[in-house]
């Protein structure tokens, strides 16, 4: 996992934790926290796809005589 993906995962967890700890009377802050958590989770998944390395093995692509 890349550093960016790990950072986005931690930020998403922090945002969801903050949403759970807010009192029910603070609906606006809860909505902002949920939106931030969704955005960070989406960025986490995108960072996982971007950080994935595709390994190329040249032995598998040799022409057969």
C-alpha positions in Angstrom: 0.0 0.0 0.0 1.4 3.4 -0.9 1.9 6.2 1.5 -0.9 8.2 -0.2 -3.4 5.3 0.1 -2.5 4.9 3.8 -2.9 8.6 4.4 -6.4 8.6 2.8 -7.4 5.6 4.8 -6.4 7.2 8.1 -8.2 10.4 7.1 -11.4 8.5 6.2 -11.3 6.7 9.6 -10.7 10.0 11.5 -13.6 11.7 9.6 -16.0 8.8 10.4 -14.8 8.8 14.1 -15.4 12.5 14.3 -18.9 12.1 12.8 -19.7 9.4 15.4 -18.4 11.6 18.3 -20.4 14.7 17.4 -23.6 15.4 19.3 -26.8 15.0 17.3 -27.5 18.8 17.5 -24.5 19.5 15.2 -26.1 18.2 12.0 -24.1 20.5 9.7 -20.8 19.4 11.0 -21.9 15.8 10.8 -22.8 16.2 7.1 -19.5 17.8 6.4 -17.7 15.0 8.2 -19.6 12.3 6.3 -18.8 14.1 3.0 -15.2 14.3 3.9 -15.1 10.6 4.9 -16.7 9.6 1.6 -14.2 11.8 -0.4 -11.2 10.3 1.5 -12.5 6.8 1.0 -12.9 7.4 -2.8 -9.4 8.9 -2.9 -8.1 5.8 -0.9 -9.5 3.5 -3.6 -8.1 5.6 -6.4 -4.7 5.6 -4.7 -4.8 1.8 -4.5 -5.5 1.6 -8.2 -2.8 4.1 -9.1 -0.2 2.6 -6.8 -0.6 -0.9 -8.1 2.5 -2.1 -10.0 2.0 -4.4 -13.0 5.0 -6.7 -13.2 6.2 -7.7 -16.6 8.0 -11.0 -17.1 9.9 -11.0 -20.5 10.4 -14.8 -20.3 6.7 -15.3 -20.8 6.7 -13.3 -24.1 9.5 -15.2 -25.9 8.6 -16.4 -29.4 8.5 -20.2 -29.7 10.7 -21.7 -32.5 
